[in-house]
Structures are given as C-alpha cells and as structure tokens.
C-alpha cells in the first residue's frame, strides 16, 4: 500500500502532497491543493477517507474527501469560525471534531455530518489563553487540553460520545509545580500514559492516566536539551512511535529533535540524544510503520527526513527537501 505525505504550507496557502517510497524514505512531489487561508492543523477521519484542515488566517475549517487511488484532496465544504484554530482532532467515532484555539482561549465541538464534512457547532467551552491541543483518549471518554504559559495547566474533561459534549472532570485541572507550559501531547497506545511537550520548560513530561476517572498523575519531567546548551529554546510537537518504544520532541532554538527511549513497565523516559535539524522545527511526524520521521523547518522552508533505528531509536538523516514558506503540519497517510 502506498503512503502519502501531506504538508500544510502556511505561507503560500496550499497543502502539498508527496508520495513516499516506503523502502528508501524518499518523497516525490505529487501536487498542490490551493486553500482559502493559511493552512495549519490537519486531521484524518478515523476511516482514513476524509481530511480536515484548519485554515488559520481565514478562520475556517475545510473538509476534503481523499481520492482512494491517487490520494488527491477533493474539497467538499468549508465552515466559518469566529477565531483561528491551532489544533483539530476527530473523536474516535468520527462523529465529532474537537478544536483548540490558542488566541481565543477556548475549545469547541462540531458535529461531523453523514457526508463526513464538518457541520454545526455543538459546544464552546472557554478555558484560558494559549489552549494548544485537544484529543480524546483511546476509550473516547477523556479529553485533555494543555495550556502554555501563563496558565500553565492541562485541562481535564469527560467526553460524552453520544451527545458530543465535554464536561469538566470533577478532579479539576492539573497544574505543574514549575512554569513549564504544557503544549502538545500524545497518548501511549499500549499503556494508560500521556506524554506532553513543555514549551517554556524545554522538557517532556510523563503522566499516568487513571482509567476510571481519566485524571492525570505526574510521573516524570526530563529536559529535551543537552546539559551544555544555555541558549533560548522552546519545545513544540511531540510524537511516539507506533510500538510505544521511542518518543521525540522538537526543540526550537537548539533546532533539534530530542530522542528518548520509553521504559515499557514504568513509562519513564531515558534520553538517547539529539538530532540536529532545520531551523525552527515546529512540526514533525512519524509514519505508521515507525520507520521514518519527517520534520519541517519553519525558518528554512525545508523538510528534513530521517530513518528511525528500530533497535536504538536514533535518527539517521536521509534527505532535505525545499517545500515552501512556513511548513505548519506534517501528516502521513
């Protein structure tokens, strides 16, 4: 089965589509899809046949059907928002789209219609400035919304998949003791754990998920930087390999991908090293086989590609591609 790579090229109002050689990791440009605003977050429907794009400058969400053969995007519908969304994700049923709004300090739930396009707004929940990410867990019952500084908290919610409704978890929100600024997270597919990148702390934090009430308990926070680095840095995205063995976080300032091994039993992290990458690596992602990691350089307009060593988790550089002004999302299909 062929793999494709979708890139949000925010500075040029387009989504670029590439084909991936699953053996070598090489990519070949396929086509551009012009959009009405600067594309940011991308998300796939659980069925894998539809793609949703947050268009930040025009405050819209676009719904596309993915051509089964060529993986071209066919625009079906665009809805207007009252603020620009920085993160979007469907719930596990594919019936709702959850969105986080960094500037507006809120989250929303939209219905996904029978034709799989994003439809009416069902709920708005005001949180705090710098809401940065939103996802449901594997059970589809719990939702987490990290906020960077100054709020410095992970908001915790219960999610009703019948009604498409968020309610605040009675345990309240989790506030780290230090001003680390939780930004993005990923959930371990094999264990009840959540891994979070800390924007201001230049760190990665590990939390245990209580499978009964969905509350988070802090296990570990580990720096994403080498001990001898004393420059300015903020963390951006975080991703875990499909087998749950390795974790990666992007450093903006040190301009690297921090590499970690995950202890299967405890979930705690051990630093492996740092792979230098393109300037300001805001976005990156890992393919479904766990073989490749692709990182976009917001400051260079280039995509750096790496092979993941399945034994050690170390990254080996493959190639660098000029992809366009301000790459803002990387998505494999």
N, C-alpha and C positions, 0 to 999 in steps of 0.2 A: 504493500500500500504506500502511495506517495505521500510525502509530508510537504506542507507549505508553511511559509513564514509570512506573517502579516506585521507590517511596521506602521505605526502612526507617525507621519512626518508632519509635525505640528506647524513648522514654519512655512510650509508650502501647501497646506490644506489638501492633503492627499493621504490615502492609505496605499502603501506599496506592497505588492505581493511577489514573493520569491518562491521558487521550487528548491527543495533541499535534497541533495544526494545523501541518502541515509548511510552510505558506506564511507564516504570521504568527509562529509560535513560541508562540502562546497554548496554555495547557493547560486542560482541564476535568476535574474530579474524576469518577471513574467508580465506584470502590467501595473499601472497606477489606477486608483479609483479616486476621482475628484469628489470632495465633500464641501459642504457649505460653510464650514468653520474649521478651526484648527483642531484636529483630532487628538484626543488624549487617551483615556482608558478604553480598552477593548475587552469584550467578554463573549464567550461562546455559550449558546444554549446547551443544556445537558445532552440533547440529542445530537449535537455536533453539526446541525444543518443550518443554523442561523447565527449571525454575529451582530452584536450590539456595539455601537461606538458613541462615546461621549464627545461631543463637539464643543469645546470649551469656549471659544471666542464668540460663537453664535448662540450659546446656551441651548443646545439641542441634544437629543439622543436619536440616533439613526438606527433603523432596523434593516438588516440585509439578509437575503437568502443566499446560501452558499451553493453554487453550482456543484453538483455531486461529482462531475468528471473533472472539470477544469479548475475548480475551487475559486472561480470568479465570484465577485460580490454583486448581487442584484438588489438595488435599493427598493425597499417596499414602502417604508413610511418614516417620517421624521416628526417628532413631537417637540414642542417648545417647553423650555424650563424657565424658572424665574431666577436661576443662578447657575453658575457653571459647576459641573460635577467632576471631581477628581478621581472617582473610583466607582465602578459599577460591577454588579455580580448577580446573576440569576440565583434563585433558591434552588434546592435540589430537585424540586418537582418541575421546574421550568415554567411555573405559572406566575412568577413574580420577579421583578427586577428591583434590587436594592441599590441605592446610590448614596455616596457620601459627598459632602460639599465643604471644601476646605475654607473658603472665604465666608460663606453664609453660616457655617457652624450648625449644620443640621444633617439629617438623613431622611430619605424618602423610600416609600414602597410604591411601585407602579404595577398595575396588572399587565400580564402578557396575554394577548388575545389569542383566540383559537388559530388565527393565521400566523402566530408566533411573533407578531410585531408588538412593540411596547405601546400600551394603551393608557387608560386613565390613571390619574394619581389617586391612590387609596389612602395614603397616610404620610404626614410630615411630622417628624419629631425634632424639635430644637434641642441641640446638645450644647456645644461650645465651639468657639473659633478653632480652626485647624483640625476638623474631623477629616481623617485622611484615608480610611479604608473601611470596608464592610464586607462580611461574608457570613454565610451560615456554616455551622459545623456539619460533620458527616451525618448526624442524626436529623438535621434540618430543624432542630429545636432551639438552638442557641446562636446568638449573633454577637459579635464584638466590634467595637468602633474605637480604634486608638486615636488619641489627640496629642499632637506635639505641643511644645511649649507655646503659650504659658499654662494651658490647662493641665498638661502632663498627666493624662489618665487614659485608661481603657474602659469605655462604657460597656456595660454588660446587659444584654437583653434576652428575653424569651421570644421565640417566633412561633406564631400560630399559622401553620401551612394551610389550614382550611380557610381562614379569613384573610390571610396575607397581612398579619398585624404584629407589630412589635410592642412588647410591654417591658418596662424596666425590670431587670432582675431584682428581687427583693433584697439580695445581699448588697446591692449598691454597686458603685464603680470602684475599680482598682486604681489606686494612685501610688506610683512608685515613690520610694523614700527619697531618691535623688532626682534632680531635674534632667531626666534622660530623654523625654519627649518621644513616647511610643508612636511609630509612624505606620508601618505595614506589618502584616503577619501572614504566616502560613501554618496550616494545621497538619500534623503528622497523620498520614492515612492509616497507620498501623497501631498507634498508641494515642491515648487521650492527652495530647500535649499541643501547646501552641507556642510558636517561635515568633518573636517580634523584633524588628529592627528599631533601634532607638536613634532618632535623628540627631538630637543635640548631644546625647551621651556617647555617640560613636561606639555603639555596643549592640550586642544581640542578647535578648533575654528569653529565658525558658520558663513556661508556666504549665502547671498541671491543670487539666480540665476535670472538674468534678462531673461525672457522667449523670449524676442525679439531678443537680440543680444548675449545672453549667458554669459555676463560679470558677475563677482562676486563682491558683496559688503559685506564688513566685518560687522558682527553684534555683535559678542561676542568672547572673548577668556577666558577660565576658566582653572585653574590648575587641573591636574589629580592627584595631590599629597595631602596628609593631611598637615595641616599647621605646624605640629611639625616635619616633616621629613626634614633633612638637608643633606642627603647623595647624592651620584651621581645617576642620573637616566636619561634614555631616553625613549621616547614613541615609540611604534611600530604600531601594527594594530589597526583599528577602525571598529566597526560594529554596525548596528542599527537593532532593532527588526522589523519584517515584518509589524507590526501595527504602526510603527513610534513613539512609546511612550518612548522607552528607548534606551540609547546609552552606549557603552562600549569601553574602551581604555586600552591597555596593557602597564604596567609600567615595564621597565627592570632596576633593581636596587632596587626599592621598592618591586619588584616582586609581583605585584598585578594586579587585573583588576579593573579599576576605573569605577564606576557606576553613570549614570546620567539619570535624567528624562527630557523629552523634552516637553516644553510648546506647545500645539497644535497650538495656534494662533501666537505667536511670534517666535517660533522655538528656543528660548533660553534655555540654559541648567541649571539645578539645580543639584548640587552634591548630590548623595544618600549615597555613602560610598565607601569602598574599600574592595575587597575580596582577601585575601592572596592566592597566587597560587604557582606553581612550579618555580624554579629558571630560570630567563631569559625567560619570556613568550613572545617570539617574535610573535608567531602565535596563533590565535584562530578563532572561527567562531560560528555562531548561526544557529540552524536548521530552516527549512522552517515554522514550526509551531510557532516559537518563544518560545519554551518550554525549550530548552537546550542550554547551552554554553559550548564548549569544548576548552581547552587551552593547547597548547603544551609547555613543558619546554625545551628550547634549552639547558640549562645547566644540566638538570637531565635525559633527555631521557624518560620523562613520560608525559602522557596525563591526565590532571585533568578535571573532568566532573562536571557540575553544573546544577541545575534546576533554571529556571528564574521564580520568583514570578510575575504572570501576573498583580497583583494589584500594587505592590510597585517597581518592577524591581530589587529587591535584589536577589543575587545569594546564593543558598544553596548547599554546597558540596555534591556530590554523591559518587564518587569513583576516584581512581587514578590507572592508568594502565602503566606498563612499555612497551613502544612501540618501542624503539630503539634510536640509536645515531643521535642526531640533527634533531628533527622534524621541518620541514620548511613550512608546509602548512596543513590546515585542510579544508576539503570540504565535505559538506553534499549533498546527492542525494536521 
